[in-house]
């Protein structure tokens, strides 16, 4: 009986994967969007200066919300220098967008009281298909915390040519991981600068289906991570777990110091209690009744905790 069940499960999973493999590739007539060309360039000049430029050309044959809802995130440490978007129909530019034409919205998460993240937005959808869109923009990062990941292909879209380039000083190494595609990778060194390039070509569209794994599990995906970083003036290293954990430790070091008044309150709560469990339960109840856990992510908020005296005074 167990052997029969095992064989059945094996063939069921094999069949499911086979169906997934064949059903996700869609024909030319079902392609929603073709990305003709994409070139992204990340130029790391230092830990305090990163330039990020994007150039895209694509044709829409039907509605594709992910690509037609243009969003460009920024905050106090990320400046959008320029935006130029052309919508082209029958060879003529029928609509143009620049930075000042885009709507500006707050990007506060549903779990946060306040964040300093914002984004520019434009709806690029037309009623009459097909039409072409050209997108060019430039962003400057005042600090190197991370490098934007690259997912050159979206569901229901073809990719003819897409390139991601990273240049960085030799003393700021960049590690990377390529997933779900055969990337054409090149690397060269010119003086004190290392240049890396990844390219994909002629990717057939994958149809988005219910219960399908997320895009990063099946579509081309590239992660680049700098070994050194700077977050609101706090410099750290991603070289290994020891260096990163040391950074987090130092970032929050001595922020758990209680005031003398609060120490007295703790002593009173724990008075007469003999076991650690009893003390923890009593302190937990006190925290429930007097403090609130909130998310306020400004600058380094979310990385560095509020110190204990601040929490005592503000009750969050």
C-alpha positions in Angstrom: 0.0 0.0 0.0 2.8 2.4 0.9 4.6 1.7 -2.4 1.5 2.4 -4.4 0.9 5.7 -2.6 4.6 6.7 -3.2 4.4 5.9 -6.9 1.1 7.8 -7.2 2.5 10.9 -5.4 5.6 10.7 -7.6 3.6 10.7 -10.9 1.2 13.3 -9.6 4.0 15.7 -8.8 5.9 14.9 -12.0 2.7 15.5 -14.0 2.0 18.7 -12.2 5.5 20.0 -12.9 5.3 18.9 -16.5 1.9 20.7 -17.0 3.4 23.8 -15.4 6.4 23.7 -17.6 4.4 23.5 -20.8 1.5 25.7 -19.8 3.5 28.7 -18.7 5.0 29.3 -22.1 2.5 31.3 -24.2 2.2 32.0 -27.9 3.1 35.2 -29.7 -0.6 36.1 -30.0 -1.0 36.0 -26.2 2.1 38.2 -25.5 0.9 41.2 -23.6 4.1 43.3 -23.7 7.4 43.1 -25.6 10.4 44.7 -23.9 12.6 45.6 -26.9 15.5 47.0 -25.0 16.4 47.7 -21.4 19.7 49.1 -20.2 20.3 49.8 -16.5 23.5 51.3 -15.2 24.6 51.5 -11.6 27.7 53.6 -11.1 29.1 53.4 -7.6 31.6 56.3 -7.1 31.9 55.9 -3.3 29.9 54.9 -0.2 28.3 58.4 -0.4 27.7 58.7 -4.2 25.8 56.2 -6.4 24.2 57.0 -9.8 21.4 54.9 -11.2 20.1 55.3 -14.8 17.4 53.3 -16.6 16.5 53.3 -20.3 13.6 51.1 -21.6 11.7 50.6 -24.8 8.6 48.4 -24.9 5.4 47.7 -26.9 2.0 47.0 -25.3 -0.4 44.7 -27.0 -2.9 44.6 -24.1 -3.3 45.6 -20.5 -0.2 44.9 -18.3 -0.8 46.7 -14.9 2.7 46.0 -13.5 4.4 47.7 -16.4 1.8 50.3 -17.2 1.6 51.6 -13.6 4.9 53.5 -13.6 6.3 54.1 -10.1 9.6 55.6 -9.0 10.5 55.5 -5.3 12.6 58.1 -3.5 13.3 59.5 0.0 15.6 62.1 1.6 18.7 60.1 0.6 17.5 59.2 -2.9 17.0 62.0 -5.4 15.2 61.7 -8.8 17.3 63.8 -11.1 15.3 63.4 -14.4 12.4 61.6 -16.0 11.4 61.4 -19.6 8.6 59.2 -20.8 7.2 59.1 -24.4 4.1 57.2 -25.5 4.1 56.5 -29.2 1.2 55.5 -31.4 1.6 54.8 -35.1 5.1 56.3 -35.1 4.1 59.6 -33.5 4.6 60.8 -29.9 1.1 61.4 -28.5 2.0 61.9 -24.9 5.0 63.0 -22.9 5.9 63.0 -19.2 8.7 64.7 -17.4 9.4 64.6 -13.6 7.1 67.6 -13.0 4.2 65.8 -14.7 4.1 62.8 -12.4 1.9 62.5 -9.3 3.7 62.5 -6.0 2.5 60.1 -3.3 3.5 59.0 0.2 4.7 55.4 0.4 3.9 54.7 4.1 3.4 51.0 4.7 0.2 49.8 6.3 2.1 48.7 9.4 3.9 52.1 10.0 2.8 55.3 11.7 5.1 57.3 9.5 7.9 56.8 7.0 9.8 59.2 4.8 9.4 57.1 1.6 7.6 58.5 -1.4 7.1 57.7 -5.0 6.3 59.4 -8.3 3.5 57.8 -10.4 2.1 57.8 -13.9 -0.6 55.6 -15.5 0.8 54.7 -19.0 -2.3 52.8 -20.1 -4.1 53.7 -23.4 -7.4 52.3 -24.6 -6.1 51.7 -28.1 -3.5 49.0 -28.6 -0.8 48.4 -29.7 1.4 51.3 -28.7 5.1 51.9 -27.7 6.5 53.4 -24.6 10.0 54.9 -24.1 11.2 55.4 -20.5 14.4 57.1 -19.3 15.2 58.3 -15.8 18.1 59.0 -13.5 18.4 58.6 -9.7 21.2 59.6 -7.3 21.7 57.8 -4.0 23.5 59.8 -1.3 24.6 56.6 0.4 25.3 53.1 -0.6 23.1 50.8 1.5 22.1 48.3 -1.2 22.0 47.9 -5.0 18.5 47.6 -6.7 17.8 44.0 -7.7 17.1 43.3 -11.4 14.2 41.3 -12.7 14.3 42.1 -16.5 11.2 40.0 -17.3 7.7 40.2 -15.9 4.9 37.6 -16.4 3.2 37.8 -19.7 6.0 39.7 -21.4 8.8 38.9 -23.9 12.3 40.3 -23.6 14.4 40.9 -26.7 17.4 42.5 -25.0 18.1 43.6 -21.4 21.4 44.6 -19.8 22.4 45.4 -16.2 25.7 47.1 -15.6 27.5 47.8 -12.3 30.7 49.7 -12.0 32.4 50.1 -8.7 35.8 51.0 -7.1 38.0 48.0 -6.6 38.0 48.7 -2.8 34.2 48.3 -2.7 33.7 44.7 -4.0 30.3 43.7 -5.3 29.0 40.1 -4.9 26.1 38.8 -7.0 23.8 35.8 -7.5 22.1 34.9 -10.8 18.9 32.9 -10.8 16.5 31.3 -13.2 18.3 32.2 -16.4 21.5 31.8 -18.4 22.9 35.3 -18.0 25.6 36.5 -20.3 28.1 37.8 -17.7 31.2 40.0 -18.5 33.7 41.6 -16.1 36.6 43.9 -16.7 38.9 46.2 -14.8 40.0 49.6 -15.8 42.4 51.3 -13.4 40.7 51.4 -10.0 37.3 50.5 -11.3 35.7 47.1 -11.9 32.9 46.9 -14.4 30.3 44.0 -14.4 27.6 43.4 -17.0 24.8 40.9 -17.2 22.6 40.4 -20.3 19.6 38.3 -21.3 18.1 38.0 -24.8 15.1 36.5 -26.6 13.2 35.5 -23.5 9.8 34.0 -24.3 6.8 35.1 -22.3 5.6 33.2 -19.2 1.9 33.3 -18.6 0.9 34.2 -15.0 -1.3 31.5 -13.6 -3.1 31.0 -10.3 -1.0 29.3 -7.6 2.2 29.8 -9.6 5.4 30.5 -7.6 6.3 34.1 -7.3 8.3 35.8 -10.1 11.6 35.6 -8.3 11.3 31.8 -8.3 10.7 31.3 -12.0 11.7 34.4 -13.9 15.3 35.8 -14.4 16.5 37.5 -11.2 19.8 39.1 -10.3 20.9 40.2 -6.8 24.0 42.4 -6.3 25.3 43.2 -2.9 28.2 45.6 -2.0 30.6 44.2 0.6 30.7 47.7 2.2 27.8 50.0 2.9 26.9 53.3 4.5 23.5 53.7 6.2 22.9 57.2 7.6 26.5 57.7 8.4 26.9 54.2 10.0 29.4 52.2 7.9 29.2 48.4 7.8 30.2 45.3 5.9 28.2 42.5 4.2 31.4 40.5 3.7 30.2 37.8 6.1 27.7 37.1 8.9 30.2 38.1 11.6 30.9 41.5 10.1 27.2 42.2 9.5 26.1 41.0 13.0 28.9 43.2 14.5 27.4 46.2 12.6 23.9 45.5 14.0 25.3 45.0 17.5 27.2 48.3 17.5 24.3 50.1 15.9 22.1 49.3 18.9 24.8 49.1 21.6 23.9 50.7 25.0 20.4 51.6 23.8 18.9 49.3 26.4 20.0 51.4 29.4 17.1 52.1 31.7 16.8 55.3 33.8 17.1 55.0 37.6 13.4 55.8 37.9 12.5 52.9 35.5 14.8 50.5 37.3 12.9 51.3 40.5 9.6 50.5 38.7 11.0 47.2 37.6 12.2 46.3 41.0 8.8 47.0 42.5 7.1 44.8 39.8 9.4 41.9 40.5 9.4 42.2 44.3 8.3 39.0 46.0 8.6 37.0 42.8 10.9 34.0 43.0 11.2 32.5 39.5 12.3 34.0 36.2 9.1 33.0 34.6 7.0 34.9 37.2 9.2 38.0 36.7 8.9 37.7 32.9 5.1 37.4 33.1 4.8 40.4 35.4 7.1 42.6 33.2 5.3 41.4 30.0 1.9 42.5 31.5 3.4 45.8 32.5 4.7 46.4 28.9 1.3 45.4 27.5 -0.5 48.0 29.7 2.0 50.8 29.4 3.9 50.6 26.1 3.0 50.3 22.4 5.0 48.7 19.6 4.9 51.0 16.5 6.8 51.4 13.3 8.4 54.8 12.6 10.9 54.5 9.9 12.8 57.7 9.3 16.3 57.5 8.0 17.9 54.6 9.8 14.6 53.8 11.6 13.9 50.1 11.2 17.6 49.3 11.6 18.3 51.1 14.9 15.9 50.8 17.8 14.7 53.7 19.9 16.7 53.8 23.1 15.1 52.7 26.3 14.8 56.1 27.9 13.0 57.4 24.8 10.5 54.6 25.0 10.0 55.2 28.7 9.2 58.9 28.1 7.0 58.4 25.0 5.5 55.0 25.8 6.3 53.6 22.3 
